[in-house]
Amino acid sequence: MKVFSCMMMVFVLVASACSPLKPPEANGQGGEGQELNSDINLNPQSYRNMAVEKPTISDDQDKIREVVEAEGFNAGAVSITGNHAWVNVKFKNDKNVSEQKKILATKIYNAVPRYKIHVRAR
């Protein structure tokens, strides 16, 4: 009898698992008349926007180098990892390097606000 009840239990489980699922129905509720604006692109690396030009990480690196060069410093390697940008800068004089790093980091952040800027002196 135990074998028969176990077999029936397995049969019921298998039969219920094979039944087709019904898709959810809205029945005219919620979402009717709503239009979602999908052309807003908050992330420039997002490929939802079908524009021809898509900014890349190397574009951000070039922008950071432009800001450093515009301030009169020599830009070294720019490394972007996640939301952190590491910028190597060759400062001309060694006094007030920490103050110059803070000012430069602020100007880079204003140009590329997506990243936490870390300026390192070479």
All heavy atoms as an XYZ file, in Angstrom:
946
protein
N       0.817     -1.192      0.000
C       0.000      0.000      0.000
C       0.864      1.260      0.000
O       0.501      2.244     -0.631
C      -0.925     -0.073      1.225
C      -1.964      0.976      1.243
S      -3.092      0.655     -0.118
C      -4.262      1.865      0.164
N       2.004      1.213      0.731
C       2.887      2.373      0.773
C       3.455      2.662     -0.599
O       3.595      3.810     -1.000
C       4.030      2.134      1.755
C       3.666      2.272      3.181
C       4.910      2.145      4.033
C       4.575      2.388      5.468
N       5.755      2.315      6.318
N       3.774      1.629     -1.333
C       4.344      1.805     -2.664
C       3.313      2.461     -3.579
O       3.638      3.376     -4.350
C       4.818      0.443     -3.233
C       5.256      0.571     -4.665
C       5.903     -0.155     -2.372
N       2.074      2.017     -3.486
C       1.019      2.586     -4.322
C       0.778      4.055     -3.982
O       0.647      4.895     -4.888
C      -0.279      1.772     -4.148
C      -1.407      2.309     -4.969
C      -1.411      2.156     -6.346
C      -2.455      2.993     -4.366
C      -2.444      2.673     -7.110
C      -3.484      3.516     -5.122
C      -3.483      3.351     -6.502
N       0.763      4.417     -2.713
C       0.525      5.817     -2.330
C       1.712      6.692     -2.746
O       1.534      7.840     -3.159
C       0.238      5.936     -0.840
O       1.352      5.485     -0.091
N       2.926      6.143     -2.650
C       4.097      6.903     -3.106
C       4.052      7.112     -4.607
O       4.384      8.196     -5.116
C       5.385      6.178     -2.708
S       5.738      6.287     -0.947
N       3.662      6.099     -5.352
C       3.568      6.201     -6.812
C       2.499      7.221     -7.214
O       2.696      7.987     -8.152
C       3.244      4.836     -7.435
C       4.324      3.799     -7.231
S       5.643      3.995     -8.386
C       4.955      3.228     -9.802
N       1.376      7.228     -6.506
C       0.313      8.191     -6.793
C       0.778      9.615     -6.498
O       0.487     10.544     -7.248
C      -0.952      7.874     -5.965
C      -1.764      6.732     -6.501
S      -2.303      7.038     -8.191
C      -3.593      8.182     -7.920
N       1.542      9.773     -5.428
C       2.055     11.096     -5.062
C       3.004     11.619     -6.143
O       2.936     12.775     -6.544
C       2.767     11.014     -3.714
C       3.043     12.348     -3.130
S       1.536     13.106     -2.597
C       1.874     13.189     -0.887
N       3.894     10.745     -6.617
C       4.828     11.124     -7.681
C       4.062     11.457     -8.947
O       4.359     12.442     -9.638
C       5.864     10.004     -7.914
C       6.660     10.241     -9.182
C       6.780      9.861     -6.720
N       3.048     10.650     -9.282
C       2.245     10.903    -10.478
C       1.526     12.254    -10.393
O       1.503     13.019    -11.361
C       1.227      9.774    -10.674
C       0.305     10.015    -11.829
C       0.748      9.885    -13.139
C      -1.015     10.406    -11.618
C      -0.091     10.130    -14.198
C      -1.855     10.665    -12.674
C      -1.392     10.521    -13.977
N       0.983     12.597     -9.247
C       0.281     13.871     -9.069
C       1.262     15.036     -9.217
O       0.963     16.046     -9.869
C      -0.440     13.912     -7.702
C      -0.932     15.307     -7.382
C      -1.583     12.908     -7.678
N       2.457     14.900     -8.640
C       3.446     15.965     -8.745
C       3.913     16.162    -10.177
O       4.043     17.285    -10.654
C       4.647     15.673     -7.833
C       4.399     15.818     -6.344
C       5.615     15.347     -5.567
C       4.071     17.241     -5.998
N       4.157     15.065    -10.884
C       4.614     15.167    -12.267
C       3.510     15.735    -13.147
O       3.757     16.593    -14.004
C       5.092     13.790    -12.789
C       5.317     13.803    -14.286
C       6.345     13.359    -12.068
N       2.300     15.308    -12.947
C       1.187     15.799    -13.763
C       0.917     17.274    -13.516
O       0.598     18.029    -14.443
C      -0.066     14.971    -13.483
N       1.057     17.729    -12.288
C       0.800     19.140    -12.010
C       1.938     20.024    -12.517
O       1.722     21.180    -12.864
C       0.587     19.358    -10.516
O       1.786     19.064     -9.815
N       3.145     19.506    -12.578
C       4.280     20.289    -13.070
C       4.233     20.464    -14.572
O       4.816     21.398    -15.108
C       5.586     19.615    -12.664
N       3.553     19.588    -15.267
C       3.517     19.659    -16.730
C       2.368     20.493    -17.268
O       2.219     20.630    -18.476
C       3.425     18.251    -17.316
S       4.890     17.267    -16.971
N       1.542     21.038    -16.410
C       0.418     21.820    -16.903
C       0.920     23.167    -17.420
O       1.835     23.757    -16.857
C      -0.626     22.016    -15.805
O      -0.059     22.743    -14.753
N       0.348     23.685    -18.510
C       0.819     24.956    -19.069
C       0.459     26.117    -18.153
O      -0.591     26.129    -17.517
C       0.070     25.062    -20.399
C      -1.136     24.212    -20.222
C      -0.741     23.110    -19.283
N       1.361     27.085    -18.090
C       1.130     28.261    -17.264
C       0.295     29.277    -18.022
O       0.456     29.451    -19.227
C       2.455     28.894    -16.864
C       3.364     28.056    -15.976
C       4.689     28.772    -15.784
C       2.710     27.808    -14.639
N      -0.562     29.949    -17.314
C      -1.359     31.003    -17.936
C      -0.597     32.313    -17.792
O      -0.115     32.634    -16.711
C      -2.717     31.114    -17.243
C      -3.620     29.925    -17.502
C      -4.872     29.975    -16.662
C      -5.696     31.177    -16.974
N      -6.959     31.206    -16.233
N      -0.479     33.072    -18.863
C       0.201     34.366    -18.733
C      -0.643     35.310    -17.889
O      -1.869     35.197    -17.852
C       0.310     34.857    -20.177
C      -0.747     34.134    -20.918
C      -0.930     32.823    -20.221
N      -0.005     36.235    -17.194
C      -0.767     37.182    -16.371
C      -1.653     38.064    -17.245
O      -1.283     38.438    -18.352
C       0.307     38.003    -15.663
C       1.543     37.787    -16.444
C       1.420     36.468    -17.133
N      -2.806     38.379    -16.723
C      -3.756     39.209    -17.460
C      -3.947     40.529    -16.729
O      -4.065     40.562    -15.508
C      -5.094     38.491    -17.578
C      -5.015     37.201    -18.370
C      -6.342     36.463    -18.385
O      -7.335     37.007    -17.876
O      -6.371     35.353    -18.914
N      -3.995     41.607    -17.487
C      -4.177     42.924    -16.887
C      -5.655     43.276    -16.762
O      -6.052     44.002    -15.866
C      -3.478     43.985    -17.718
N      -6.471     42.790    -17.675
C      -7.903     43.077    -17.676
C      -8.192     44.570    -17.619
O      -9.071     45.030    -16.908
C      -8.612     42.365    -16.522
C      -8.587     40.867    -16.685
O      -8.522     40.366    -17.814
N      -8.604     40.147    -15.587
N      -7.402     45.354    -18.326
C      -7.638     46.787    -18.390
C      -7.194     47.551    -17.164
O      -7.517     48.707    -17.003
N      -6.468     46.928    -16.275
C      -6.040     47.592    -15.054
C      -4.587     48.010    -15.175
O      -3.778     47.323    -15.773
C      -6.158     46.657    -13.861
C      -7.542     46.140    -13.623
C      -7.530     45.051    -12.569
O      -6.497     44.736    -12.025
N      -8.691     44.490    -12.306
N      -4.238     49.091    -14.593
C      -2.855     49.535    -14.460
C      -2.061     49.530    -15.748
O      -1.948     48.516    -16.397
N      -1.517     50.628    -16.114
C      -0.678     50.700    -17.298
C      -1.434     51.105    -18.540
O      -0.838     51.401    -19.562
N      -2.723     51.102    -18.487
C      -3.483     51.489    -19.666
C      -3.422     53.003    -19.816
O      -3.702     53.743    -18.890
C      -4.932     51.042    -19.515
C      -5.719     51.139    -20.797
C      -7.072     50.475    -20.649
O      -7.093     49.247    -20.469
O      -8.068     51.199    -20.697
N      -2.992     53.470    -20.956
C      -2.880     54.895    -21.199
C      -1.553     55.478    -20.746
O      -1.309     56.652    -20.927
N      -0.692     54.653    -20.175
C       0.612     55.144    -19.746
C       1.612     54.963    -20.870
O       1.637     53.936    -21.532
C       1.114     54.378    -18.529
C       0.298     54.598    -17.295
C       0.854     53.785    -16.132
O       1.811     53.061    -16.277
N       0.226     53.930    -14.985
N       2.408     55.966    -21.082
C       3.477     55.870    -22.066
C       4.800     56.064    -21.345
O       5.007     57.075    -20.688
C       3.317     56.932    -23.155
C       2.129     56.692    -24.046
C       2.051     57.702    -25.172
O       3.079     58.308    -25.512
O       0.954     57.881    -25.681
N       5.670     55.094    -21.466
C       6.963     55.192    -20.826
C       7.948     55.832    -21.786
O       8.044     55.439    -22.939
C       7.462     53.807    -20.413
C       6.569     53.080    -19.425
C       7.111     51.686    -19.161
C       6.464     53.846    -18.132
N       8.672     56.816    -21.305
C       9.653     57.507    -22.128
C      10.960     56.728    -22.056
O      11.659     56.759    -21.067
C       9.836     58.944    -21.627
C      10.643     59.762    -22.580
O      11.104     59.263    -23.602
N      10.820     61.024    -22.268
N      11.297     56.002    -23.111
C      12.491     55.161    -23.092
C      13.682     55.824    -23.779
O      14.733     55.216    -23.880
C      12.192     53.823    -23.772
O      11.855     54.053    -25.118
N      13.517     57.052    -24.256
C      14.642     57.684    -24.944
C      15.490     58.530    -24.003
O      16.417     59.184    -24.432
C      14.160     58.525    -26.130
C      13.263     59.670    -25.696
O      12.830     59.687    -24.545
O      12.988     60.548    -26.522
N      15.191     58.523    -22.705
C      16.024     59.232    -21.740
C      17.223     58.353    -21.444
O      17.080     57.198    -21.083
C      15.253     59.521    -20.443
C      14.101     60.478    -20.724
C      16.177     60.101    -19.387
C      13.218     60.717    -19.532
N      18.398     58.897    -21.623
C      19.608     58.127    -21.417
C      20.396     58.753    -20.280
O      21.100     59.727    -20.470
C      20.434     58.102    -22.704
C      21.610     57.177    -22.590
O      21.769     56.485    -21.598
N      22.429     57.158    -23.604
N      20.266     58.202    -19.075
C      20.981     58.736    -17.932
C      22.409     58.223    -17.874
O      23.271     58.844    -17.298
C      20.241     58.377    -16.643
C      18.810     58.902    -16.556
C      18.149     58.419    -15.287
C      18.811     60.416    -16.606
N      22.660     57.071    -18.447
C      23.997     56.491    -18.464
C      24.532     56.561    -19.883
O      23.981     55.945    -20.777
C      23.935     55.043    -17.991
C      25.286     54.387    -17.960
O      26.301     55.010    -18.251
N      25.305     53.115    -17.602
N      25.617     57.273    -20.112
C      26.096     57.413    -21.482
C      26.633     56.112    -22.069
O      26.732     55.980    -23.277
C      27.197     58.457    -21.375
C      27.623     58.407    -19.969
C      26.419     58.029    -19.173
N      26.978     55.129    -21.240
C      27.437     53.857    -21.779
C      26.275     52.924    -22.111
O      26.488     51.825    -22.592
C      28.372     53.154    -20.796
C      29.806     53.590    -20.900
C      30.109     54.841    -20.119
O      29.451     55.121    -19.135
N      31.086     55.600    -20.537
N      25.039     53.348    -21.861
C      23.881     52.522    -22.137
C      23.630     52.450    -23.633
O      23.690     53.446    -24.343
C      22.646     53.103    -21.449
O      21.506     52.383    -21.813
N      23.330     51.259    -24.119
C      23.068     51.089    -25.540
C      21.581     51.038    -25.845
O      21.172     50.598    -26.899
C      23.773     49.825    -26.054
C      25.249     50.082    -26.242
C      26.142     49.890    -25.210
C      25.728     50.584    -27.425
C      27.474     50.162    -25.371
C      27.061     50.866    -27.599
C      27.937     50.648    -26.565
O      29.252     50.931    -26.728
N      20.747     51.505    -24.906
C      19.322     51.624    -25.199
C      19.076     52.772    -26.158
O      18.142     52.739    -26.937
C      18.529     51.881    -23.927
C      18.466     50.710    -23.020
C      17.576     50.943    -21.848
N      17.375     52.340    -21.553
C      16.654     52.802    -20.572
N      16.047     51.980    -19.774
N      16.529     54.085    -20.357
N      19.912     53.796    -26.075
C      19.789     54.941    -26.950
C      20.333     54.548    -28.323
O      21.439     54.033    -28.429
C      20.571     56.121    -26.376
C      20.328     57.388    -27.129
O      19.697     57.383    -28.181
N      20.810     58.488    -26.605
N      19.606     54.798    -29.363
C      20.017     54.362    -30.697
C      20.796     55.435    -31.449
O      20.876     55.397    -32.672
C      18.790     53.936    -31.505
C      18.036     52.766    -30.886
S      19.072     51.324    -30.615
C      19.313     50.797    -32.283
N      21.364     56.389    -30.751
C      22.171     57.421    -31.398
C      23.398     56.769    -32.037
O      23.863     55.715    -31.620
C      22.607     58.472    -30.376
N      23.932     57.421    -33.043
C      25.070     56.860    -33.765
C      26.318     56.868    -32.900
O      27.016     55.867    -32.794
C      25.311     57.649    -35.069
C      26.542     57.138    -35.787
C      24.095     57.552    -35.972
N      26.619     57.981    -32.258
C      27.822     58.082    -31.449
C      27.519     57.660    -30.020
O      26.590     58.147    -29.401
C      28.346     59.518    -31.451
C      28.875     59.949    -32.788
C      29.496     61.326    -32.725
O      29.905     61.750    -31.643
O      29.546     61.968    -33.771
N      28.302     56.752    -29.517
C      28.149     56.287    -28.158
C      29.441     56.558    -27.403
O      30.501     56.102    -27.799
C      27.856     54.798    -28.142
C      26.664     54.430    -28.986
C      25.816     53.437    -28.298
C      24.622     52.993    -29.069
N      23.900     53.923    -29.798
N      29.386     57.341    -26.321
C      30.611     57.609    -25.563
C      31.128     56.330    -24.918
O      30.354     55.473    -24.498
C      30.182     58.620    -24.512
C      28.708     58.560    -24.476
C      28.231     58.021    -25.781
N      32.437     56.218    -24.844
C      33.070     55.054    -24.253
C      33.972     55.499    -23.108
O      34.146     56.695    -22.866
C      33.909     54.301    -25.293
O      34.931     55.177    -25.772
C      33.048     53.830    -26.461
N      34.580     54.547    -22.447
C      35.489     54.869    -21.350
C      36.694     55.630    -21.871
O      37.197     56.539    -21.217
C      35.898     53.590    -20.605
C      34.690     53.047    -19.851
C      37.055     53.830    -19.653
C      34.926     51.753    -19.135
N      37.160     55.285    -23.072
C      38.309     56.015    -23.620
C      37.954     57.472    -23.909
O      38.824     58.347    -23.816
C      38.851     55.330    -24.868
O      37.891     55.321    -25.888
N      36.694     57.761    -24.236
C      36.270     59.159    -24.395
C      36.369     59.903    -23.067
O      36.791     61.057    -23.018
C      34.835     59.237    -24.916
C      34.698     58.742    -26.341
O      35.701     58.780    -27.088
O      33.591     58.312    -26.708
N      35.983     59.218    -21.970
C      36.101     59.832    -20.647
C      37.565     60.049    -20.275
O      37.916     61.079    -19.697
C      35.419     58.955    -19.593
C      33.909     58.926    -19.754
O      33.364     59.839    -20.410
O      33.272     58.002    -19.223
N      38.419     59.099    -20.626
C      39.847     59.258    -20.348
C      40.418     60.443    -21.115
O      41.209     61.223    -20.578
C      40.609     57.985    -20.710
C      40.330     56.829    -19.781
C      40.946     55.533    -20.258
O      41.125     55.326    -21.459
N      41.267     54.651    -19.320
N      40.015     60.597    -22.371
C      40.473     61.741    -23.169
C      39.994     63.058    -22.573
O      40.730     64.049    -22.547
C      39.999     61.611    -24.613
C      40.658     60.458    -25.343
O      41.732     60.010    -24.895
O      40.098     60.008    -26.366
N      38.754     63.081    -22.089
C      38.202     64.286    -21.470
C      38.995     64.656    -20.214
O      39.301     65.822    -19.977
C      36.730     64.050    -21.123
C      36.043     65.214    -20.513
C      35.649     66.190    -21.544
C      34.385     66.868    -21.099
N      33.904     67.774    -22.090
N      39.362     63.645    -19.422
C      40.152     63.891    -18.213
C      41.526     64.440    -18.591
O      42.012     65.401    -17.982
C      40.268     62.600    -17.375
C      38.908     62.255    -16.773
C      41.322     62.748    -16.283
C      38.836     60.897    -16.112
N      42.145     63.863    -19.622
C      43.454     64.360    -20.070
C      43.361     65.802    -20.555
O      44.256     66.605    -20.320
C      44.000     63.469    -21.179
C      44.585     62.181    -20.682
C      45.335     61.433    -21.787
N      45.652     60.102    -21.332
C      44.913     59.029    -21.572
N      43.810     59.122    -22.283
N      45.272     57.848    -21.113
N      42.279     66.141    -21.249
C      42.088     67.516    -21.731
C      42.024     68.495    -20.558
O      42.610     69.585    -20.622
C      40.798     67.621    -22.545
C      40.867     66.994    -23.912
C      39.516     67.038    -24.623
O      38.619     67.802    -24.176
O      39.365     66.314    -25.611
N      41.317     68.130    -19.496
C      41.205     69.014    -18.337
C      42.568     69.202    -17.683
O      42.954     70.324    -17.335
C      40.182     68.452    -17.321
C      40.206     69.235    -16.025
C      38.788     68.450    -17.914
N      43.327     68.117    -17.546
C      44.653     68.206    -16.919
C      45.579     69.079    -17.770
O      46.283     69.944    -17.247
C      45.250     66.794    -16.719
C      46.698     66.875    -16.261
C      44.419     66.008    -15.718
N      45.563     68.881    -19.085
C      46.404     69.682    -19.978
C      45.972     71.154    -19.969
O      46.799     72.050    -20.069
C      46.357     69.122    -21.405
C      46.885     67.709    -21.546
C      48.386     67.604    -21.365
O      49.094     68.591    -21.626
O      48.845     66.522    -20.959
N      44.656     71.405    -19.870
C      44.162     72.785    -19.847
C      44.618     73.518    -18.589
O      44.766     74.740    -18.598
C      42.642     72.805    -19.937
N      44.846     72.779    -17.514
C      45.323     73.390    -16.278
C      46.833     73.602    -16.277
O      47.383     74.144    -15.331
C      44.919     72.538    -15.069
C      43.432     72.520    -14.820
C      42.885     73.899    -14.547
O      43.468     74.636    -13.732
O      41.861     74.247    -15.164
N      47.511     73.137    -17.323
C      48.943     73.367    -17.448
C      49.819     72.274    -16.863
O      51.009     72.482    -16.657
N      49.246     71.105    -16.605
C      50.015     69.996    -16.057
C      50.199     68.924    -17.129
O      49.484     68.898    -18.127
C      49.307     69.391    -14.840
C      49.075     70.379    -13.736
C      47.796     70.765    -13.389
C      50.137     70.932    -13.038
C      47.566     71.669    -12.369
C      49.926     71.841    -12.016
C      48.641     72.215    -11.684
N      51.141     68.030    -16.888
C      51.356     66.904    -17.801
C      50.563     65.705    -17.313
O      50.770     65.235    -16.192
C      52.842     66.548    -17.871
C      53.668     67.658    -18.484
O      53.181     68.389    -19.334
N      54.895     67.798    -18.036
N      49.674     65.220    -18.152
C      48.838     64.078    -17.781
C      49.583     62.789    -18.069
O      50.193     62.623    -19.116
C      47.526     64.109    -18.557
N      49.523     61.879    -17.126
C      50.095     60.554    -17.318
C      48.986     59.573    -17.638
O      48.027     59.890    -18.340
N      49.093     58.391    -17.083
C      48.089     57.354    -17.319
C      46.794     57.697    -16.584
O      46.808     58.190    -15.464
C      48.613     56.010    -16.843
N      45.691     57.432    -17.263
C      44.369     57.600    -16.666
C      43.718     56.230    -16.655
O      43.528     55.614    -17.703
C      43.506     58.600    -17.465
C      42.110     58.684    -16.876
C      44.154     59.964    -17.493
N      43.402     55.748    -15.467
C      42.813     54.421    -15.321
C      41.414     54.557    -14.737
O      41.233     55.202    -13.702
C      43.693     53.571    -14.408
O      43.071     52.344    -14.145
N      40.444     53.945    -15.400
C      39.064     53.984    -14.918
C      38.649     52.562    -14.568
O      38.691     51.670    -15.413
C      38.119     54.586    -15.969
C      38.488     56.049    -16.205
C      36.674     54.451    -15.526
C      37.678     56.737    -17.266
N      38.270     52.375    -13.314
C      37.814     51.079    -12.838
C      36.514     51.288    -12.098
O      36.488     51.911    -11.036
C      38.852     50.443    -11.896
O      40.108     50.400    -12.552
C      38.435     49.052    -11.488
N      35.432     50.796    -12.673
C      34.123     50.992    -12.058
C      33.770     52.456    -12.040
O      33.743     53.116    -13.077
N      33.507     52.995    -10.858
C      33.175     54.420    -10.765
C      34.339     55.229    -10.190
O      34.148     56.328     -9.710
C      31.911     54.622     -9.929
C      32.091     54.200     -8.489
O      32.981     53.432     -8.170
N      31.234     54.692     -7.622
N      35.552     54.689    -10.254
C      36.748     55.385     -9.795
C      37.655     55.695    -10.979
O      37.866     54.839    -11.841
C      37.527     54.536     -8.784
C      36.790     54.327     -7.505
N      36.874     55.208     -6.461
C      35.948     53.346     -7.103
C      36.120     54.776     -5.465
N      35.546     53.643     -5.833
N      38.170     56.916    -11.009
C      39.133     57.314    -12.043
C      40.432     57.701    -11.344
O      40.451     58.585    -10.483
C      38.594     58.491    -12.853
N      41.503     57.023    -11.713
C      42.829     57.286    -11.157
C      43.612     58.049    -12.198
O      43.813     57.571    -13.318
C      43.525     55.978    -10.806
C      42.766     55.194     -9.779
C      41.800     54.257    -10.015
C      42.875     55.303     -8.375
N      41.310     53.780     -8.837
C      41.960     54.399     -7.805
C      43.665     56.073     -7.540
C      41.808     54.244     -6.444
C      43.526     55.906     -6.172
C      42.602     55.002     -5.639
N      44.074     59.254    -11.824
C      44.753     60.142    -12.764
C      46.167     60.401    -12.259
O      46.351     60.895    -11.144
C      43.987     61.484    -12.905
C      44.633     62.361    -13.954
C      42.530     61.248    -13.216
N      47.159     60.074    -13.073
C      48.557     60.373    -12.744
C      48.920     61.713    -13.368
O      48.726     61.908    -14.570
C      49.488     59.287    -13.273
C      49.273     57.976    -12.562
O      49.002     57.951    -11.373
N      49.392     56.882    -13.292
N      49.454     62.619    -12.554
C      49.764     63.970    -13.024
C      51.191     64.322    -12.626
O      51.612     64.058    -11.498
C      48.779     65.006    -12.412
C      49.118     66.414    -12.868
C      47.356     64.658    -12.773
N      51.919     64.917    -13.550
C      53.268     65.415    -13.279
C      53.146     66.893    -12.963
O      52.832     67.711    -13.832
C      54.164     65.194    -14.499
C      55.515     65.818    -14.404
C      56.492     64.877    -13.776
C      57.879     65.459    -13.956
N      58.658     65.372    -12.783
N      53.350     67.243    -11.685
C      53.277     68.630    -11.259
C      54.625     69.301    -11.493
O      55.674     68.679    -11.344
C      52.880     68.728     -9.784
C      51.471     68.263     -9.524
C      51.219     66.992     -9.052
C      50.407     69.102     -9.770
C      49.921     66.562     -8.818
C      49.109     68.687     -9.544
C      48.869     67.415     -9.074
N      54.587     70.578    -11.830
C      55.825     71.298    -12.172
C      56.626     71.665    -10.933
O      57.843     71.587    -10.928
C      55.490     72.545    -12.990
C      54.920     72.185    -14.336
C      54.559     73.375    -15.150
C      53.998     72.872    -16.475
N      53.339     73.868    -17.221
N      55.955     72.074     -9.868
C      56.685     72.395     -8.634
C      56.161     71.502     -7.518
O      55.020     71.071     -7.527
C      56.563     73.870     -8.269
C      55.123     74.329     -8.190
O      54.210     73.533     -8.316
N      54.920     75.601     -7.971
N      57.027     71.222     -6.557
C      56.664     70.281     -5.509
C      55.984     70.924     -4.305
O      55.558     70.224     -3.401
C      57.910     69.516     -5.042
C      58.411     68.564     -6.102
O      57.584     68.145     -6.928
O      59.606     68.250     -6.104
N      55.885     72.229     -4.267
C      55.209     72.850     -3.132
C      53.709     72.952     -3.416
O      53.288     73.153     -4.550
C      55.812     74.219     -2.813
C      55.812     75.194     -3.968
C      56.495     76.485     -3.569
C      56.553     77.408     -4.773
N      57.207     78.648     -4.472
N      52.936     72.804     -2.376
C      51.465     72.829     -2.456
C      50.914     71.756     -3.390
O      49.908     71.967     -4.065
C      50.950     74.201     -2.893
C      51.051     75.235     -1.805
O      51.111     74.881     -0.634
N      51.091     76.487     -2.186
N      51.532     70.608     -3.434
C      51.051     69.534     -4.315
C      49.684     69.050     -3.856
O      48.792     68.816     -4.680
C      52.062     68.364     -4.362
C      51.478     67.173     -5.080
C      53.333     68.816     -5.044
N      49.473     68.931     -2.555
C      48.174     68.449     -2.066
C      47.053     69.428     -2.420
O      45.946     69.019     -2.775
C      48.218     68.208     -0.562
O      48.481     69.404      0.119
N      47.345     70.724     -2.338
C      46.336     71.730     -2.702
C      46.059     71.689     -4.201
O      44.903     71.767     -4.635
C      46.816     73.124     -2.285
C      45.788     74.209     -2.479
C      44.580     74.027     -1.581
O      44.710     73.508     -0.466
O      43.481     74.410     -2.031
N      47.111     71.537     -4.995
C      46.935     71.451     -6.451
C      46.154     70.192     -6.823
O      45.322     70.222     -7.737
C      48.294     71.448     -7.153
C      49.024     72.765     -7.094
C      50.420     72.677     -7.702
O      50.921     71.599     -7.978
N      51.034     73.829     -7.893
N      46.393     69.104     -6.117
C      45.664     67.860     -6.384
C      44.172     68.034     -6.102
O      43.332     67.576     -6.875
C      46.238     66.724     -5.537
C      47.557     66.203     -6.060
C      48.287     65.283     -5.107
C      47.553     64.124     -4.603
N      48.404     63.188     -3.824
N      43.835     68.715     -5.011
C      42.424     68.940     -4.670
C      41.727     69.799     -5.718
O      40.607     69.503     -6.146
C      42.303     69.607     -3.302
C      42.613     68.717     -2.143
C      42.488     69.484     -0.841
C      42.973     68.656      0.323
N      42.942     69.418      1.584
N      42.391     70.879     -6.133
C      41.800     71.776     -7.137
C      41.612     71.047     -8.456
O      40.561     71.141     -9.099
C      42.681     73.033     -7.306
C      42.646     73.875     -6.032
C      42.233     73.853     -8.506
C      43.664     74.998     -6.006
N      42.640     70.279     -8.863
C      42.562     69.545    -10.120
C      41.485     68.464    -10.067
O      40.738     68.274    -11.031
C      43.925     68.932    -10.450
C      44.056     68.285    -11.814
C      43.792     69.299    -12.922
C      45.443     67.687    -11.975
N      41.366     67.777     -8.932
C      40.331     66.748     -8.786
C      38.936     67.357     -8.898
O      38.039     66.773     -9.511
C      40.495     66.023     -7.457
N      38.756     68.542     -8.331
C      37.462     69.217     -8.430
C      37.136     69.585     -9.874
O      36.007     69.395    -10.336
C      37.449     70.486     -7.559
O      37.770     70.118     -6.220
C      36.098     71.169     -7.592
N      38.122     70.090    -10.604
C      37.888     70.475    -12.000
C      37.617     69.258    -12.878
O      36.775     69.298    -13.774
C      39.066     71.279    -12.527
C      39.137     72.635    -11.871
C      40.168     73.524    -12.473
C      40.132     74.865    -11.738
N      40.931     75.865    -12.343
N      38.315     68.150    -12.607
C      38.058     66.918    -13.370
C      36.663     66.401    -13.055
O      35.934     65.972    -13.951
C      39.134     65.854    -13.057
C      40.495     66.303    -13.584
C      38.754     64.513    -13.666
C      41.644     65.416    -13.153
N      36.278     66.448    -11.776
C      34.941     65.987    -11.393
C      33.852     66.810    -12.071
O      32.826     66.274    -12.481
C      34.774     66.033     -9.871
C      33.405     65.590     -9.430
C      33.075     64.240     -9.398
C      32.426     66.511     -9.074
C      31.814     63.827     -9.014
C      31.167     66.114     -8.694
C      30.869     64.766     -8.665
O      29.607     64.354     -8.304
N      34.070     68.116    -12.210
C      33.090     68.967    -12.891
C      32.962     68.587    -14.361
O      31.887     68.709    -14.943
C      33.468     70.438    -12.752
C      33.262     70.942    -11.344
O      32.467     70.404    -10.585
N      33.996     71.977    -10.967
N      34.053     68.120    -14.972
C      34.008     67.724    -16.381
C      33.410     66.329    -16.555
O      32.685     66.073    -17.515
C      35.414     67.769    -16.982
N      33.707     65.416    -15.626
C      33.238     64.031    -15.728
C      32.691     63.614    -14.358
O      33.376     62.956    -13.581
C      34.398     63.088    -16.151
C      33.874     61.707    -16.459
C      35.148     63.640    -17.332
N      31.443     63.971    -14.049
C      30.915     63.745    -12.698
C      30.529     62.298    -12.388
O      30.095     62.006    -11.288
C      29.690     64.660    -12.652
C      29.272     64.817    -14.057
C      30.530     64.741    -14.878
N      30.690     61.395    -13.330
C      30.314     60.003    -13.085
C      31.306     59.269    -12.189
O      30.995     58.212    -11.669
C      30.236     59.236    -14.410
C      29.053     59.579    -15.232
C      29.033     58.734    -16.482
N      30.051     59.114    -17.447
C      29.983     60.172    -18.229
N      28.943     60.967    -18.146
N      30.928     60.446    -19.089
N      32.500     59.801    -12.028
C      33.562     59.074    -11.355
C      34.009     59.768    -10.076
O      33.934     60.983     -9.951
C      34.779     58.935    -12.280
C      34.449     58.278    -13.593
C      34.402     59.019    -14.771
C      34.177     56.925    -13.662
C      34.092     58.419    -15.971
C      33.859     56.316    -14.863
C      33.817     57.068    -16.006
O      33.508     56.472    -17.198
N      34.511     58.961     -9.151
C      35.223     59.490     -7.985
C      36.664     59.663     -8.437
O      37.315     58.713     -8.854
C      35.139     58.514     -6.823
C      33.732     58.359     -6.287
C      33.693     57.362     -5.170
C      32.249     57.174     -4.738
N      32.117     56.101     -3.764
N      37.165     60.865     -8.361
C      38.469     61.202     -8.932
C      39.563     61.042     -7.880
O      39.433     61.543     -6.759
C      38.467     62.644     -9.476
C      37.305     62.861    -10.448
C      39.793     62.986    -10.119
C      37.341     61.999    -11.682
N      40.627     60.354     -8.264
C      41.814     60.190     -7.417
C      43.004     60.693     -8.221
O      43.373     60.107     -9.236
C      42.027     58.720     -7.050
C      40.819     58.077     -6.443
N      40.485     58.222     -5.113
C      39.845     57.298     -6.976
C      39.377     57.540     -4.857
N      38.968     56.987     -5.979
N      43.594     61.801     -7.778
C      44.749     62.374     -8.471
C      46.003     61.922     -7.741
O      46.113     62.073     -6.522
C      44.670     63.921     -8.506
C      45.901     64.505     -9.152
C      43.411     64.356     -9.250
N      46.938     61.353     -8.514
C      48.210     60.907     -7.947
C      49.343     61.679     -8.594
O      49.340     61.898     -9.809
C      48.413     59.418     -8.199
C      47.353     58.561     -7.524
C      47.663     57.108     -7.638
N      47.368     56.659     -8.990
C      47.312     55.391     -9.353
N      47.542     54.449     -8.479
N      47.016     55.060    -10.592
N      50.309     62.091     -7.785
C      51.475     62.812     -8.300
C      52.510     61.797     -8.759
O      52.787     60.829     -8.075
C      52.051     63.724     -7.232
N      53.087     62.046     -9.968
C      54.157     61.172    -10.451
C      55.479     61.769    -10.092
O      55.681     62.926    -10.074
C      54.168     61.027    -11.968
C      52.967     60.548    -12.603
C      53.244     60.228    -14.044
N      53.113     61.456    -14.857
C      53.630     61.628    -16.044
N      54.340     60.707    -16.580
N      53.455     62.707    -16.710
